[in-house]
Amino acid sequence: MRLSFLATVVAAAAATLSLPACGGPPDAATPTRPPLAEKWLARAKASFQAGDFDDARDAGKSALQAAPNDPDVRLMNARIALARLDYDETIKLTEGMQTSESHAIRGRAYWYRGDLEQAADELDAMLQDPNVKDGWAREVAGLARRGVGRHPFEMEGGLVGAVEMPAAGPALVVPCELEGEQVLAMIATATGEVVMDSSSRKEAAWVNLRFAGRVEVKDVPALTQDLSGLSRQMGAPIKLLIGVNLLRHTHATFDRRGDQFVVRKDEPTAPPEATRVPLWYVRGGGMLLRAGVSSQNNEKETLLVDTSSMFPVGLDDAMWKKAGVDLASLTPAPGATGIREGTIPMLKFAGFDLPGIPAVEGAPVADLKASVDLDLGGIVGAGLLSLFRVTFGDEGRFLWLEADPQLLAPPGRASDNASQSAGVNRPQAAPPVPAPAASSAPSSAPAPKGNKP
């Protein structure tokens, strides 16, 4: 198993997930906080850090009722609102506040809402603080300035475009057109933005993407990153990472079982027999969900969804212990320094109890944990999501997951079927994928496989 290509995506994700070191005094002298507000605020902070966003939201609202003008209470509620993509509420809660953190939160809300000039103003104001070092904000602020007057993610052409994904193990590789050039892209849910390979695109730009030769997504903001390591590991030139901001706007579906990627102009109807899984986002960017690793209780952990990772699940040491696994029983992963592998006895995910799921322990989780202000327990990778047909609903606030029929097998066979589908024995590196054809994309979408979009 080779995991060195993860460094590329971890770097891209860290730019999205990192927190600025915000300095400066609060907006105004804060009166003594009422004891009740203090208790609710402490609970909101603790629940937010633990990834219990529903409880954090409820506690934050109670704190706000007890102290509606307290800047710390308002900021905490704004962070919670941004995590659930409530941009209007985020902006309202930080209105009039002039700290670096308030500029950062408000700037991201404006950016993901598509208000480019306001986003640039807020991010530039944040960057005036000498204590703040935020490469993502600097690049996005410049891109937003150059994009004033554009309408991000405007879609033209057909209502639906279905793309045949090449065989690549669990890797979600998608052929598309970038400014008329045929390229291979990879879906990367740990980053908010589209990312272009810096070997061919030197700076962030507004680009147009076309899928299946019939659906064009115009004015897509795209940052740059060196993707050469990823290309070497995949055995094909990966020129683009598709982040969650594009997936949300295109109401996308990806289905590794059916080798299909679908974009749509309109919100899809609920698929039959699908499970609705709530999502949250690190500062509006990297995608998070909750899952359980213990067969003894229903406690859930916060996991980053990173489809650029080929393994099914990656856990930190504390999560392995919660799963009831002795760390001494983990074995070194071949070809990957600092990575060990083993099996989670029971993973509670999307309403399913999945026994015997292979997982890794090591560097990818540690690198990402250092970039977030959450008690991140691990990573959900492409190896696990390949068990499902995945559709973004409510502009990315939840996923519809349609399970591989093997997961619905009788209980005595579920363990073997789930483990085999997820790549038991060890997470496998993706095989080489074919390079994109030089000719233009076909004028019509390929025949859909499996369920219709």
Buried (B, 14 or more C-beta within 10 A) or exposed (E): BBBBBBBBBBBBBBBBBBBBEBEBEBBEEEEEBEEEBBBBBEBBBBBBBBBBBEBBBBBBBBBBEBBEEBBBBBBBBBBBBBBBBBBEBBBBBBEEBEBBBBBBBBBBBBBBBBBBEBBBBBBBBBBEBEEBEBEBBBBBBBBBBBBEEBEBBBBEBBEBBBBBBBEBBBBBBBBBBBEEEBBBBBBBBBBBBBBBBBEEBEEBBBBBBBBBBBBBBBBBBBBBBBBBBBBBBBBBBBBBBBBBBBBBBBBBBBBBBBBBBBBBBEEBEEBEEBBBBBBBBBBBBBBBBBBBBBBEEEEBBBBBBBBBBBBBBBBBBEBBBBBEBEEEEBEEBEEBEEBBBBBBBBBBBBEBBBBBBBBBBBBBBBBBBEBBEBBBBBBBBBBBBBBBBBBBBBEBBBBBBBBBEBBEBEEEEBBBBBBEBBBBEBBBBBEBBEBBEEEEBEEEBBEBBEBEB
